[in-house]
């Protein structure tokens, strides 16, 4: 355990808490499969007691993804642990993750518990969980703002009660690298079990932009598990980014002397899958996976890279799978070329019918566009997944617009076997289309974000529309793609509404 770092991915739990990032069961399963291909050691699949969708998603994932351990979250209460057990019955790779806050501010204002009451809850919950789970991770929420002596007492109690992993979260991204590293050293030196039988984990948030730095400082100080998310998604400013931690360990291996099980060639494909399924776009300057990371505009930089890539690039983009962007198909590409291109993402169609539908969509697009790029293929695949669980499907629209006219829209949606047609008007073509959809679905929503972008370069690029709707105080992202930007807008709006209906 001395030079190995276990990767605990919480994209499907903590990452999904990012506003608008909620995924359907089918989407979560596809991400879990991608994380499996990536080589993560533990996938935190969800919080079963929180909703039926979370419960069903955990059951689905743990039945189909069998190599990594599947962690399920539970508070330190019996009903949570019972739900976690019920969702994972019969699974050999199940792992319980239970937590309680330990900082003075959390204990006093949120829990309204004394330190002794918290200690008792830790002992009782971990002991109870041990009846069902051989592996248990215990987390001390807001550990970085907790009293170090009390924190050590809590961890000793959890280990004595059966915990096999101890997690030290920087829940609000408050600590700094030196401070956090010293905390990890003190914890490790005070508890001998960390030397051989218990994992010491860290879970850092990025509120001050220090999540990766704090995680690496903890690893250098003796932590041997890092909790991360793809693209760094998560609530508020997000979590420690898997790609940043792993590629730092790879790039600076001689200095850090740490290894992981991550297959780095799958980093970029996994990032792209998550972006396509959630509609959350990473910054173009996001380390490792941002669009601009391997782009060079300065003449001096361009000259250096032409002469020797390593003058300005410390990572070979091909090593993390970024060569997939060069894949181009056209109307004469056969079904095998289509399948092979998607296989580079690990996408395997469940049946011939789904493959034929996808290939038909590809051919239709290839008739419109001269070149079909890998992002176009991901759109086709993503649309199939969305439609497989959608309540409403977009069928048809007609717009009347122009100067000196009332902007009107007629839209046809399909719900099950029923087709519904409604018309409405608005301030412009998009507004009128959204109003027509509202008249069918009868849901009150507030449009808080509307973004239009091209998926690929070129005049014939498909337009992608990303929307965020506020419905009942929660945010839902939607995405829609078409060569017709009005149609893409309608699909994106409906996609967000479908998420609300499926996840409420």
C-alpha positions in Angstrom: 0.0 0.0 0.0 3.0 2.3 0.2 3.1 3.7 -3.3 -0.4 2.8 -4.6 -3.3 5.3 -4.5 -6.8 3.9 -4.7 -9.2 6.0 -6.8 -12.7 6.4 -5.4 -14.9 8.1 -8.0 -18.0 9.9 -6.8 -19.2 11.4 -10.1 -22.5 9.6 -9.8 -23.1 10.7 -6.2 -21.3 14.0 -5.2 -20.8 15.0 -8.8 -24.5 14.6 -9.6 -25.2 17.1 -6.8 -23.9 19.8 -9.2 -27.0 21.9 -10.1 -28.6 20.5 -13.2 -26.4 17.4 -13.4 -29.0 14.9 -12.4 -29.0 11.8 -14.6 -31.5 9.1 -15.5 -30.8 5.5 -14.5 -29.7 4.6 -18.0 -27.4 7.6 -18.1 -25.9 6.7 -14.8 -25.3 3.1 -15.9 -23.4 4.3 -19.0 -21.2 6.5 -16.9 -20.6 3.6 -14.4 -19.5 1.4 -17.4 -17.2 4.1 -18.6 -15.7 4.5 -15.1 -15.2 0.7 -15.0 -13.3 0.9 -18.3 -11.3 3.8 -16.9 -10.1 1.5 -14.1 -11.4 3.3 -11.0 -11.2 1.1 -7.9 -14.5 2.3 -6.3 -17.6 3.8 -7.9 -19.9 5.6 -5.5 -23.2 4.9 -7.2 -25.7 6.9 -5.2 -27.6 7.6 -2.0 -30.3 4.9 -2.0 -32.5 6.2 0.8 -32.9 9.6 -0.8 -35.2 8.6 -3.7 -36.6 5.7 -5.6 -34.5 6.8 -8.7 -31.3 6.7 -6.5 -32.3 3.3 -5.1 -33.1 1.8 -8.5 -29.9 3.3 -10.1 -27.7 1.6 -7.4 -29.5 -1.7 -7.9 -29.0 -1.5 -11.7 -25.4 -0.4 -11.6 -24.3 -3.1 -9.0 -26.0 -5.8 -11.1 -24.2 -4.9 -14.3 -20.8 -3.4 -13.2 -19.0 -6.1 -11.2 -15.2 -5.4 -11.3 -14.9 -2.2 -9.2 -16.3 -1.9 -5.7 -19.7 -0.1 -5.6 -20.1 2.2 -2.7 -23.4 3.4 -1.5 -23.9 6.4 0.8 -25.8 6.4 4.1 -26.0 8.7 7.0 -25.3 7.3 10.5 -28.9 6.2 10.9 -30.4 2.7 10.6 -33.0 3.5 7.9 -30.2 4.8 5.6 -28.1 1.7 6.2 -31.1 -0.6 5.7 -31.8 1.1 2.3 -28.1 0.7 1.3 -28.2 -3.0 2.2 -31.5 -3.6 0.4 -30.2 -1.9 -2.8 -27.1 -4.1 -2.8 -28.4 -7.5 -1.6 -26.4 -10.4 -3.1 -23.6 -8.2 -4.5 -20.1 -9.2 -3.6 -18.6 -5.9 -4.5 -20.8 -3.7 -2.3 -19.3 -1.2 0.1 -21.0 1.0 2.6 -20.0 4.7 3.0 -21.5 6.3 6.1 -20.8 9.8 7.4 -21.5 12.3 10.2 -20.2 15.9 10.7 -17.5 16.4 13.3 -16.7 20.2 13.2 -18.0 22.4 16.1 -20.1 24.5 13.8 -21.8 21.5 12.2 -22.4 19.6 15.5 -23.9 22.7 17.2 -25.9 24.2 14.4 -26.8 21.4 12.1 -26.8 18.2 14.1 -27.5 19.8 17.5 -25.5 17.0 19.1 -22.7 17.0 21.6 -19.3 15.4 20.7 -20.1 12.4 22.9 -23.4 11.9 21.2 -21.6 12.0 17.8 -19.1 9.4 19.0 -22.0 7.1 20.1 -23.7 7.5 16.7 -20.4 6.6 14.9 -20.0 3.5 17.0 -23.6 2.3 16.6 -23.9 3.0 12.9 -20.6 1.4 11.8 -21.3 -1.6 14.0 -24.8 -2.0 12.6 -23.5 -1.6 9.0 -20.9 -4.3 9.6 -23.8 -6.8 9.8 -24.4 -6.3 6.1 -21.1 -5.0 4.6 -17.6 -6.4 4.9 -16.1 -3.1 3.8 -17.2 0.2 5.3 -15.8 3.7 4.7 -16.5 6.3 7.4 -16.3 10.0 6.6 -16.1 12.8 9.1 -17.9 15.6 7.3 -16.2 19.0 7.6 -13.1 17.3 9.0 -10.8 20.1 8.0 -12.6 22.4 10.4 -12.7 19.8 13.2 -10.7 19.7 16.3 -7.8 17.3 15.5 -7.9 15.4 18.8 -11.6 14.8 18.6 -11.2 13.8 15.0 -8.7 11.2 15.9 -11.0 9.9 18.6 -13.8 9.6 16.1 -11.6 7.7 13.6 -10.4 5.3 16.3 -14.0 4.6 17.3 -15.0 4.0 13.7 -12.1 1.6 13.1 -12.8 -0.3 16.3 -16.4 -0.6 15.2 -15.5 -2.1 11.8 -14.5 0.6 9.4 -12.0 -0.4 6.7 -11.5 3.0 5.2 -11.4 6.4 6.9 -12.1 9.5 4.8 -11.0 13.0 5.7 -13.2 15.5 3.8 -12.4 19.1 3.2 -16.1 19.6 2.8 -16.2 23.3 2.1 -12.8 23.7 0.4 -11.5 25.6 3.4 -8.0 24.2 4.0 -4.6 24.8 2.3 -2.1 22.3 1.1 0.4 22.7 4.0 -2.3 22.7 6.6 -4.0 19.7 5.2 -0.8 17.7 4.7 0.1 18.3 8.4 -3.4 17.2 9.4 -3.0 13.9 7.5 0.4 13.3 9.0 -1.0 13.7 12.5 -3.9 11.4 11.9 -1.8 8.7 10.3 0.8 8.8 13.1 -1.8 8.6 15.8 -3.6 5.5 14.4 -1.4 2.5 13.7 -4.1 0.7 11.6 -3.3 3.0 8.7 0.0 1.3 8.2 -1.4 -2.0 7.0 -5.1 -2.6 7.3 -7.1 0.6 6.9 -7.2 3.0 3.9 -6.7 6.7 4.6 -8.8 8.7 2.2 -9.3 12.4 1.3 -12.2 14.1 -0.3 -11.6 17.8 -1.2 -13.9 20.4 -2.6 -12.7 23.3 -4.8 -14.2 26.4 -3.2 -10.8 28.2 -3.1 -9.5 26.4 -6.2 -7.2 24.2 -4.1 -8.9 20.8 -4.3 -6.3 19.1 -6.5 -3.4 20.7 -4.6 -4.9 19.7 -1.2 -5.4 16.1 -2.4 -1.8 15.8 -3.7 -0.5 17.3 -0.4 -2.5 14.6 1.5 -1.1 11.9 -0.8 2.4 13.1 -0.2 1.6 13.0 3.6 0.4 9.4 3.6 -3.2 9.2 2.3 -3.6 6.3 -0.1 -7.1 6.9 -1.4 -8.3 10.0 -3.4 -12.0 10.8 -3.9 -12.6 12.5 -7.2 -15.1 13.2 -10.0 -14.7 13.3 -13.8 -14.3 16.9 -15.0 -14.3 18.0 -11.3 -18.1 18.3 -11.3 -19.9 18.6 -8.0 -21.9 21.0 -5.8 -20.7 24.6 -5.5 -17.2 24.9 -7.1 -17.0 21.2 -7.6 -14.7 18.3 -6.4 -11.2 17.2 -6.9 -10.8 16.4 -10.6 -9.8 12.8 -11.4 -7.9 13.7 -14.5 -5.8 16.4 -12.7 -4.8 14.1 -9.8 -4.1 11.1 -11.9 -2.1 13.0 -14.6 -0.1 14.8 -12.0 0.9 11.4 -10.5 1.8 10.1 -14.0 3.6 13.2 -15.1 5.6 13.6 -11.9 6.0 9.9 -11.1 9.7 10.3 -10.3 9.0 12.9 -7.7 5.8 11.6 -6.2 6.4 7.8 -6.7 2.7 6.9 -6.7 0.7 4.7 -9.0 -3.0 4.1 -9.7 -5.0 1.6 -11.7 -6.3 4.2 -14.1 -6.1 3.5 -17.8 -5.2 7.0 -18.8 -6.0 6.5 -22.5 -9.7 6.5 -21.4 -9.6 9.8 -19.5 -10.7 12.0 -22.4 -13.4 9.7 -23.8 -14.9 9.4 -20.3 -14.8 13.2 -19.9 -16.6 13.6 -23.2 -19.3 11.0 -22.4 -20.1 12.8 -19.1 -20.3 16.2 -20.9 -22.7 14.8 -23.6 -24.9 13.1 -21.0 -25.2 16.0 -18.5 -24.9 19.0 -20.8 -22.4 20.5 -18.4 -19.5 22.0 -20.4 -16.0 22.1 -18.9 -14.2 25.4 -19.2 -12.1 25.6 -22.5 -9.1 26.1 -20.2 -9.9 23.2 -17.9 -6.6 21.3 -17.2 -6.2 18.0 -19.2 -9.6 18.0 -20.9 -10.4 21.6 -21.9 -10.7 22.4 -25.6 -7.8 24.9 -25.5 -5.4 22.8 -23.5 -3.4 21.6 -26.5 -4.1 24.6 -28.7 -1.2 27.0 -29.4 -1.8 30.5 -30.8 1.4 32.3 -29.9 3.9 32.1 -32.8 6.7 31.4 -30.4 4.7 28.5 -28.9 3.7 27.1 -32.3 7.3 27.2 -33.5 8.5 25.3 -30.4 5.8 22.6 -30.6 6.5 22.1 -34.3 10.2 21.5 -33.5 9.5 19.4 -30.4 6.1 18.9 -28.8 7.6 18.7 -25.3 8.8 22.4 -25.5 5.3 23.4 -24.5 3.3 20.2 -23.9 4.1 18.2 -20.8 1.4 15.6 -21.6 1.0 13.8 -24.9 -2.6 14.3 -25.9 -2.7 10.9 -27.5 -1.8 9.3 -24.1 -5.2 10.4 -22.6 -7.2 9.5 -25.7 -7.5 12.9 -27.4 -6.7 11.5 -30.8 -10.3 10.4 -31.1 -11.2 13.9 -32.3 -9.5 13.2 -35.6 -12.1 10.5 -36.5 -14.2 11.6 -39.5 -16.9 9.6 -41.3 -19.0 10.3 -44.3 -22.0 9.1 -46.2 -20.0 6.2 -47.7 -18.8 4.9 -44.3 -20.3 1.5 -43.5 -21.9 0.2 -40.4 -18.6 -1.3 -39.2 -16.9 2.0 -39.4 -19.7 3.6 -37.5 -19.5 0.9 -34.8 -15.7 1.0 -34.6 -15.8 4.8 -34.1 -18.2 4.5 -31.1 -16.3 1.5 -29.7 -13.4 3.8 -29.1 -15.6 5.2 -26.3 -16.5 1.7 -25.1 -20.0 2.1 -26.5 -21.5 -1.2 -27.4 -25.1 -1.4 -28.6 -27.3 -3.7 -26.5 -29.1 -5.1 -29.5 -29.3 -5.0 -33.3 -32.4 -2.8 -33.2 -30.6 0.0 -31.3 -27.6 -0.3 -33.6 -29.9 0.0 -36.7 -31.7 3.1 -35.3 -28.4 4.7 -34.6 -27.0 3.9 -38.0 -30.1 5.2 -39.7 -29.7 8.5 -37.8 -26.0 8.6 -38.9 -26.9 8.1 -42.5 -29.6 10.8 -42.3 -27.0 13.2 -40.9 -24.4 12.2 -43.4 -26.8 13.2 -46.2 -26.9 16.7 -44.7 -23.3 17.1 -43.7 -20.2 16.4 -45.7 -18.3 15.1 -42.7 -19.5 13.5 -39.6 -17.2 13.9 -36.6 -17.0 11.9 -33.4 -19.0 14.5 -31.5 -21.8 14.0 -34.0 -21.7 10.3 -33.2 -21.9 10.9 -29.5 -24.9 13.1 -30.1 -26.7 10.3 -32.0 -25.9 7.8 -29.2 -27.0 10.2 -26.5 -30.3 10.9 -28.2 -31.1 7.2 -28.3 -30.4 7.0 -24.5 -32.5 10.0 -23.8 -35.4 8.7 -25.9 -35.3 5.3 -24.3 -36.6 6.8 -21.0 -38.3 10.0 -22.2 -41.9 10.8 -21.2 -42.3 13.2 -24.2 -40.5 13.0 -27.6 -40.2 15.8 -30.0 -41.8 15.0 -33.4 -42.4 18.2 -35.4 -42.5 22.0 -35.3 -43.5 24.8 -37.5 -42.7 28.5 -37.0 -44.2 31.7 -38.3 -41.8 34.5 -37.8 -40.5 37.7 -39.3 -40.8 41.5 -38.8 -44.3 43.0 -38.4 -45.8 39.6 -37.6 -46.9 37.7 -34.5 -44.3 35.0 -33.8 -46.2 31.7 -33.5 -45.2 28.1 -33.2 -46.9 24.8 -33.7 -45.4 21.7 -32.1 -46.2 18.0 -32.1 -45.0 15.9 -29.2 -45.4 12.1 -28.7 -46.3 10.7 -25.3 -46.4 6.9 -25.5 -48.6 6.2 -28.4 -50.4 9.5 -28.3 -49.4 12.5 -30.4 -50.3 15.9 -29.1 -50.3 19.1 -31.2 -50.5 22.6 -29.8 -49.8 26.2 -31.0 -48.8 29.3 -29.1 -47.1 32.7 -29.6 -44.2 34.6 -28.0 -41.6 37.3 -28.4 -39.7 35.4 -31.0 -39.5 31.9 -32.6 -37.7 30.3 -29.7 -40.0 31.8 -27.1 -43.1 30.9 -29.0 -41.9 27.3 -29.4 -41.2 27.0 -25.7 -44.7 28.4 -24.9 -46.2 25.8 -27.3 -44.4 23.0 -25.4 -45.5 24.4 -22.1 -49.1 24.3 -23.2 -48.7 20.5 -23.7 -46.7 19.5 -20.7 -48.5 21.9 -18.3 -45.4 22.5 -16.2 -44.3 25.8 -14.8 -40.6 26.5 -15.4 -38.2 29.4 -15.5 -35.6 29.5 -18.2 -32.3 30.5 -16.4 -29.8 29.7 -19.1 -29.8 29.4 -22.9 -26.6 28.6 -24.8 -26.1 28.0 -28.5 -22.9 26.5 -29.9 -21.6 24.5 -32.9 -20.6 21.0 -32.2 -17.9 20.9 -34.7 -16.2 23.4 -37.1 -17.7 24.2 -40.5 -20.8 25.8 -41.9 -22.7 22.5 -41.9 -22.0 21.9 -38.2 -24.9 20.8 -36.1 -26.1 23.4 -33.6 -26.2 22.4 -30.0 -28.5 24.2 -27.6 -28.0 23.9 -23.8 -30.8 25.1 -21.5 -31.2 25.2 -17.7 -34.7 25.2 -16.3 -35.7 26.0 -12.7 -38.7 23.8 -11.8 -40.0 23.7 -8.3 -36.8 25.3 -7.0 -34.4 22.7 -8.6 -32.3 23.1 -11.8 -32.5 20.7 -14.7 -30.1 20.8 -17.7 -31.4 20.0 -21.2 -29.5 19.6 -24.5 -30.7 19.4 -28.0 -28.9 19.0 -31.3 -30.0 19.6 -34.9 -28.9 21.3 -38.1 -32.0 23.5 -37.4 -31.3 25.7 -34.3 -35.0 26.2 -33.6 -35.5 22.4 -33.5 -32.4 22.0 -31.3 -33.9 24.6 -28.9 -37.2 22.7 -28.7 -35.4 19.4 -28.1 -33.2 20.9 -25.4 -36.2 22.4 -23.6 -38.1 19.1 -23.7 -35.0 17.2 -22.6 -34.9 19.3 -19.4 -38.6 18.7 -18.8 -38.2 15.0 -19.3 -35.5 14.9 -16.6 -37.8 16.7 -14.2 -40.6 14.2 -14.9 -38.2 11.2 -14.6 -36.3 12.3 -11.5 -39.0 14.1 -9.4 
